Amino acid sequence: MSAVQESRLLSAGRVSAEEEVAVGRSLRSDVAVCRILIVDDEETVAFALRDGLEMLPNCEILVADGGERALQILEERPFDLLLTDYHMPGMDGITLAARVRQLYPGTVVIIITAYGDDVLRKRAARASVRRVLDKPVELNEIRRAVLEALGRQEGARR
């Protein structure tokens, strides 16, 4: 099964946590694994982010295609970090962030947006969003923000 097919199954909720390990996501059990959930309604963006973050050591990365699906995935297992787009149909990234922070206060939230202004930043701060990244944003900047939010340094292993 290809990584794209696997991620599509995961984002569609067709693979359980146990099956996820069986299809090749098993990581070293003696090392702490951080879980990152990427939420974006644009599949190409979501998978590009996933591919770009997969190089981070000891990270398990899943993709959801919207806020409601993200909340379903979060019900199934904890995540250390939520990386979400702001502008999505249905639930926007700020609303998702607020729900996640209320239900899962240990999950750090980073929002990526093309609509960054002072009003959005104030809303993000009220929702305890760790960081708002403005598009266009380089993948290296996203990696640095993720590592910083997880309390890691680039290249360091947990």
C-alpha positions as CSV (number, residue, x, y, z in Angstrom):
1,M,0.0,0.0,0.0
2,S,1.4,3.4,-0.9
3,A,1.8,6.2,1.6
4,V,-0.8,8.2,-0.3
5,Q,-3.3,5.4,-0.2
6,E,-2.5,4.7,3.5
7,S,-3.0,8.4,4.4
8,R,-6.3,8.5,2.4
9,L,-7.5,5.5,4.4
10,L,-6.5,7.1,7.6
11,S,-8.0,10.4,6.8
12,A,-11.2,8.7,5.7
13,G,-11.3,6.8,9.0
14,R,-11.0,3.3,7.4
15,V,-7.9,2.2,9.3
16,S,-7.8,1.5,13.0
17,A,-4.8,2.4,15.2
18,E,-3.8,-1.3,15.2
19,E,-4.0,-1.6,11.4
20,E,-2.0,1.6,11.1
21,V,1.0,0.0,12.7
22,A,0.5,-3.1,10.5
23,V,0.7,-1.0,7.3
24,G,4.1,0.3,8.1
25,R,3.8,3.1,10.6
26,S,5.5,1.1,13.4
27,L,8.2,3.1,15.1
28,R,10.9,2.2,17.6
29,S,9.0,1.3,20.8
30,D,11.8,2.5,23.1
31,V,11.6,6.1,21.9
32,A,8.8,8.5,22.7
33,V,6.7,9.1,19.6
34,C,5.0,12.4,19.1
35,R,1.8,12.4,17.1
36,I,1.0,15.2,14.7
37,L,-2.4,15.7,13.1
38,I,-2.5,17.8,9.9
39,V,-5.9,19.3,9.0
40,D,-6.5,20.8,5.6
41,D,-9.4,20.5,3.1
42,E,-6.9,20.7,0.2
43,E,-5.6,17.2,-0.2
44,T,-2.4,18.3,-2.1
45,V,-1.5,20.7,0.7
46,A,-2.2,18.3,3.4
47,F,-0.1,15.5,1.9
48,A,2.7,18.0,1.0
49,L,2.8,19.0,4.7
50,R,2.7,15.4,5.7
51,D,5.5,14.5,3.4
52,G,7.6,17.5,4.5
53,L,7.2,16.6,8.2
54,E,7.7,12.9,7.9
55,M,11.5,13.5,8.1
56,L,11.1,14.6,11.7
57,P,12.4,11.9,14.0
58,N,10.0,9.7,15.9
59,C,6.8,11.5,14.7
60,E,3.6,9.8,13.6
61,I,1.7,12.0,11.2
62,L,-1.9,11.6,10.3
63,V,-4.0,13.8,7.9
64,A,-7.7,14.9,8.3
65,D,-9.7,16.7,5.6
66,G,-11.6,19.0,7.9
67,G,-12.4,19.9,11.5
68,E,-15.1,17.4,12.1
69,R,-12.9,14.5,10.9
70,A,-10.0,15.9,13.0
71,L,-12.2,15.8,16.2
72,Q,-13.2,12.2,15.4
73,I,-9.5,11.2,15.1
74,L,-8.7,13.0,18.3
75,E,-11.4,11.0,20.1
76,E,-9.6,7.8,19.1
77,R,-6.1,8.7,20.3
78,P,-4.1,11.6,21.7
79,F,-2.0,14.0,19.6
80,D,0.8,16.2,20.7
81,L,0.3,18.8,17.9
82,L,-2.5,19.9,15.6
83,L,-1.3,21.7,12.4
84,T,-4.4,23.2,10.7
85,D,-5.3,25.5,7.9
86,Y,-7.5,28.4,8.9
87,H,-9.9,28.7,6.0
88,M,-11.8,25.5,5.5
89,P,-15.5,24.7,4.7
90,G,-17.6,23.8,7.7
91,M,-15.4,24.4,10.8
92,D,-12.6,26.9,10.4
93,G,-9.1,26.5,12.0
94,I,-9.8,28.9,14.9
95,T,-13.1,27.1,15.8
96,L,-11.2,23.7,15.6
97,A,-8.4,25.1,17.8
98,A,-10.8,26.3,20.4
99,R,-12.6,22.9,20.5
100,V,-9.3,21.0,20.7
101,R,-7.9,23.2,23.4
102,Q,-11.1,22.7,25.4
103,L,-11.3,18.9,24.9
104,Y,-7.6,18.1,24.7
105,P,-5.6,20.8,26.6
106,G,-2.3,19.0,26.1
107,T,-2.5,19.3,22.3
108,V,-0.5,22.2,20.9
109,V,-2.1,24.0,18.0
110,I,-0.4,25.8,15.0
111,I,-2.5,27.5,12.4
112,I,-1.4,28.2,8.8
113,T,-3.3,31.0,7.0
114,A,-3.4,33.2,4.0
115,Y,-5.8,35.5,5.9
116,G,-3.6,36.6,8.8
117,D,-4.6,39.9,10.3
118,D,-4.8,41.4,13.8
119,V,-8.4,40.2,14.3
120,L,-7.4,36.6,13.4
121,R,-4.3,36.7,15.6
122,K,-6.4,37.9,18.6
123,R,-8.9,35.1,18.0
124,A,-6.1,32.7,17.8
125,A,-4.6,33.9,21.0
126,R,-8.0,33.5,22.8
127,A,-8.1,29.9,21.5
128,S,-4.6,29.4,22.9
129,V,-3.0,28.8,19.5
130,R,0.7,28.5,19.9
131,R,1.6,30.0,16.6
132,V,0.0,31.5,13.4
133,L,2.0,31.1,10.3
134,D,1.3,33.3,7.3
135,K,1.1,31.8,3.8
136,P,3.2,31.6,1.7
137,V,5.3,29.8,4.3
138,E,8.4,27.7,3.6
139,L,8.4,24.1,4.7
140,N,11.5,24.7,6.8
141,E,9.7,27.4,8.7
142,I,6.8,25.0,9.4
143,R,9.3,22.3,10.5
144,R,11.0,24.8,12.9
145,A,7.6,25.9,14.3
146,V,6.6,22.3,14.9
147,L,9.9,21.4,16.6
148,E,9.7,24.5,18.7
149,A,6.1,23.7,19.7
150,L,7.1,20.2,20.6
151,G,10.0,21.4,22.6
152,R,12.6,19.8,20.3
153,Q,15.5,21.1,18.4
154,E,16.1,20.4,14.7
155,G,17.9,17.1,14.3
156,A,17.4,16.1,18.0
157,R,15.8,12.8,18.8
158,R,13.5,12.4,21.7
